[in-house]
């Protein structure tokens, strides 16, 4: 059965592998605080169907409580260790099966193994609360080995922790015109690609949400990261097939046999 990846926008993807549906950082909203969805319709109801959900960190565009509330009863959700303490409202979603994980953990889900790896990113529930909870990445191992980076900057042990992978889902932008070192922009994502050397890559976390009132401010920062990543990846890691998806589009990447 071929592996299939669908990008719904921002960091939200569905990975189908070995008969199991994996959903990453679900965000189904048209608007989130000062952000508005500028490109692509919100995902259809079918996007909320998953066997397991991976939540990379506590920022509200990644751990979005109303989107998690739409998941079916009994859906398993992997969250950073300490998340229920840091976000008490998460505990009220008692129709979900929460599993707290940290870097180094391995979780069996159907015929898949989900490895939890580090990320370089502030994991607090900003701007609230002092609790420091680790930001995470995940490697889903089944027919393919798929790395979902969540939101991260480059870090020295990235290639070692992630290990050999077939597909990398890499953030290449954000929701505003300024990104700090704890994010991957198109250039840093291309560097990550050169370190990881997967067979395929899909750029995510760009071109979906933009602050209200900033439509005319540096619009290239909203539109350009995907295409810029494709260009830089061709220079830094020409062996990697980069799949530039539109919202709701899917790809069946080549995997090792």
C-alpha positions as CSV (number, residue, x, y, z in Angstrom):
1,X,0.0,0.0,0.0
2,X,1.6,3.3,-1.1
3,X,2.5,6.0,1.5
4,X,0.5,9.2,0.9
5,X,1.0,12.7,2.4
6,X,-1.7,15.4,2.2
7,X,-0.9,19.0,3.2
8,X,-3.9,20.9,4.6
9,X,-2.0,24.1,5.3
10,X,0.4,25.5,8.0
11,X,1.8,22.5,9.8
12,X,-1.2,20.3,9.4
13,X,-0.6,17.1,7.3
14,X,-2.2,13.7,7.0
15,X,0.2,10.8,6.6
16,X,-1.3,7.5,5.5
17,X,1.2,4.6,6.0
18,X,0.6,0.9,6.7
19,X,-3.2,1.4,7.0
20,X,-2.8,4.0,9.7
21,X,-3.8,7.7,9.4
22,X,-1.4,10.1,11.2
23,X,-2.4,13.8,11.6
24,X,0.1,16.5,12.5
25,X,-0.6,19.7,14.5
26,X,-4.2,20.0,13.4
27,X,-5.3,23.6,12.8
28,X,-8.7,23.9,11.1
29,X,-9.6,27.5,11.9
30,X,-10.3,30.3,9.5
31,X,-9.0,32.7,12.1
32,X,-6.7,32.4,15.2
33,X,-6.3,35.5,17.3
34,X,-4.7,38.1,15.0
35,X,-4.1,35.6,12.2
36,X,-6.4,35.0,9.3
37,X,-6.3,32.1,6.8
38,X,-5.3,33.8,3.6
39,X,-4.8,30.8,1.3
40,X,-6.7,27.6,0.8
41,X,-10.1,26.6,2.3
42,X,-10.1,25.1,5.8
43,X,-9.6,21.3,5.7
44,X,-12.8,19.3,5.1
45,X,-14.3,17.2,8.0
46,X,-12.4,14.1,6.7
47,X,-9.1,15.7,7.7
48,X,-10.1,15.3,11.3
49,X,-10.2,11.5,10.9
50,X,-7.0,10.0,12.3
51,X,-5.7,7.0,14.2
52,X,-3.1,9.1,16.0
53,X,-2.4,12.9,16.2
54,X,1.1,14.3,16.7
55,X,1.3,17.6,18.5
56,X,4.8,19.1,18.3
57,X,4.6,21.9,20.8
58,X,2.2,24.1,22.8
59,X,1.9,27.3,20.7
60,X,-1.7,27.8,19.8
61,X,-1.1,27.4,16.1
62,X,0.1,23.9,16.7
63,X,-1.8,22.8,19.8
64,X,-5.2,24.3,18.9
65,X,-7.9,23.2,21.3
66,X,-10.9,23.8,19.1
67,X,-9.3,21.7,16.3
68,X,-8.5,18.9,18.8
69,X,-12.1,19.0,20.0
70,X,-13.2,18.0,16.5
71,X,-11.4,14.7,16.7
72,X,-13.4,11.5,17.1
73,X,-13.8,10.0,20.6
74,X,-10.9,7.6,21.4
75,X,-8.4,9.3,19.0
76,X,-4.9,8.9,20.4
77,X,-2.9,12.2,20.7
78,X,0.8,12.4,21.4
79,X,1.7,15.6,23.2
80,X,4.9,16.9,24.8
81,X,5.5,15.7,28.3
82,X,4.0,18.2,30.7
83,X,1.4,19.5,28.2
84,X,-1.7,18.8,30.3
85,X,-0.2,20.6,33.3
86,X,0.8,23.6,31.1
87,X,-2.5,23.7,29.3
88,X,-5.3,22.7,31.7
89,X,-8.0,23.0,29.1
90,X,-6.3,20.0,27.3
91,X,-7.4,17.8,30.2
92,X,-11.1,18.7,29.5
93,X,-10.9,17.1,26.1
94,X,-11.6,13.8,27.8
95,X,-12.9,12.1,24.6
96,X,-9.2,11.9,23.5
97,X,-6.5,9.5,24.7
98,X,-3.5,11.6,25.6
99,X,0.0,10.2,25.7
100,X,2.8,12.4,26.9
101,X,6.1,11.9,25.2
102,X,9.6,13.2,25.3
103,X,12.7,12.9,23.0
104,X,13.9,9.3,22.9
105,X,10.4,7.8,23.4
106,X,9.0,5.2,21.0
107,X,5.3,4.7,20.7
108,X,3.6,1.8,18.8
109,X,0.5,2.8,16.8
110,X,-1.0,0.0,14.8
111,X,1.8,-1.2,12.5
112,X,3.7,2.0,12.9
113,X,6.4,3.1,15.4
114,X,6.5,6.8,16.2
115,X,9.9,8.0,17.5
116,X,10.0,11.3,19.4
117,X,13.0,13.5,18.7
118,X,14.2,17.0,19.8
119,X,13.4,20.3,18.3
120,X,15.0,23.7,18.8
121,X,12.0,25.9,19.6
122,X,10.4,27.6,22.7
123,X,7.8,25.1,23.8
124,X,5.9,27.3,26.3
125,X,2.3,28.1,25.9
126,X,3.0,31.7,24.9
127,X,2.2,34.3,26.1
128,X,0.8,32.5,29.1
129,X,2.3,30.4,31.8
130,X,5.9,29.8,33.0
131,X,5.9,26.0,32.4
132,X,8.7,25.0,30.0
133,X,7.6,22.0,28.0
134,X,9.9,20.6,25.3
135,X,9.1,21.2,21.6
136,X,9.3,18.0,19.6
137,X,9.7,16.4,16.2
138,X,8.5,13.0,15.2
139,X,9.7,10.2,13.0
140,X,6.9,7.8,11.8
141,X,8.3,4.4,10.8
142,X,6.2,2.1,8.7
143,X,6.5,1.4,5.0
144,X,8.3,4.7,5.0
145,X,10.3,6.7,7.5
146,X,8.7,10.2,7.7
147,X,10.2,13.0,9.7
148,X,7.7,15.7,10.9
149,X,9.9,18.5,12.2
150,X,7.1,20.5,13.8
151,X,8.6,24.0,14.3
152,X,12.3,24.1,14.8
153,X,15.5,25.8,14.1
154,X,18.7,24.0,13.1
155,X,20.4,22.1,15.9
156,X,23.6,20.2,15.9
157,X,22.2,16.7,16.6
158,X,19.4,16.9,14.1
159,X,20.7,14.4,11.6
160,X,21.9,12.0,14.4
161,X,18.5,12.1,16.2
162,X,16.3,11.9,13.2
163,X,18.4,9.2,11.4
164,X,17.9,8.0,7.9
165,X,14.4,9.0,6.5
166,X,12.6,8.7,3.3
167,X,10.5,11.8,3.6
168,X,11.0,15.1,5.5
169,X,8.1,17.5,6.3
170,X,10.0,20.7,6.9
171,X,8.8,24.1,8.0
172,X,10.0,26.8,5.6
173,X,8.3,30.0,6.8
174,X,5.9,31.2,9.4
175,X,2.9,33.6,9.8
176,X,4.8,36.9,10.0
177,X,7.5,38.8,8.2
178,X,10.2,38.1,10.9
179,X,11.5,34.6,11.9
180,X,14.0,34.0,14.7
181,X,16.7,31.4,14.9
182,X,14.3,28.9,16.4
183,X,12.5,28.6,13.1
184,X,13.5,27.2,9.7
185,X,13.2,29.7,6.9
186,X,13.7,28.5,3.3
187,X,17.5,28.8,3.6
188,X,17.8,27.0,6.9
189,X,15.3,24.4,5.7
190,X,17.6,23.7,2.7
191,X,20.5,23.3,5.1
192,X,18.4,20.8,7.2
193,X,17.7,18.9,4.0
194,X,21.4,18.7,3.1
195,X,22.1,17.3,6.6
196,X,19.2,14.8,6.5
197,X,19.3,13.8,2.9
198,X,15.9,12.1,2.6
199,X,14.6,10.8,-0.7
200,X,11.8,13.4,-0.7
201,X,10.7,16.5,1.1
202,X,7.5,18.5,1.5
203,X,7.7,22.2,2.6
204,X,5.1,23.1,5.2
205,X,4.3,25.9,7.7
206,X,4.1,28.8,5.2
207,X,1.6,30.5,3.0
208,X,-1.5,29.8,5.0
209,X,-2.0,32.3,7.9
210,X,-1.1,36.0,8.0
211,X,-1.7,38.8,10.5
212,X,-4.9,40.8,9.9
213,X,-4.0,44.2,8.6
214,X,-0.6,43.1,7.2
215,X,-1.9,42.1,3.8
216,X,0.2,44.7,2.1
217,X,3.3,44.4,4.3
218,X,6.1,42.4,2.7
219,X,3.7,40.0,1.0
220,X,6.6,38.1,-0.5
221,X,7.3,36.8,3.0
222,X,3.9,35.1,2.8
223,X,4.0,33.8,-0.8
224,X,7.7,33.1,-1.5
225,X,9.0,30.5,1.0
226,X,7.9,27.4,-0.8
227,X,9.3,28.4,-4.1
228,X,12.5,29.7,-2.5
229,X,12.9,26.4,-0.7
230,X,12.6,24.5,-4.0
231,X,15.3,26.7,-5.5
232,X,17.7,26.4,-2.6
233,X,17.1,22.7,-2.1
234,X,18.1,22.1,-5.7
235,X,21.4,23.8,-4.9
236,X,22.1,22.3,-1.5
237,X,20.5,18.8,-1.9
238,X,19.9,18.1,-5.6
239,X,19.3,14.4,-5.0
240,X,16.2,15.1,-3.0
241,X,12.8,15.3,-4.7
242,X,10.9,18.3,-3.4
243,X,7.1,18.2,-3.7
244,X,5.6,21.6,-3.6
245,X,2.0,21.0,-2.7
246,X,-1.1,23.2,-2.7
247,X,-3.5,23.2,0.1
248,X,-5.4,19.9,0.1
249,X,-3.0,18.3,-2.4
250,X,-1.4,14.9,-1.9
251,X,1.7,13.1,-3.0
252,X,2.9,9.5,-2.9
253,X,6.6,9.9,-2.4
254,X,9.2,7.3,-3.4
255,X,10.3,5.2,-0.4
256,X,13.0,2.6,0.1
257,X,12.1,-1.0,-0.5
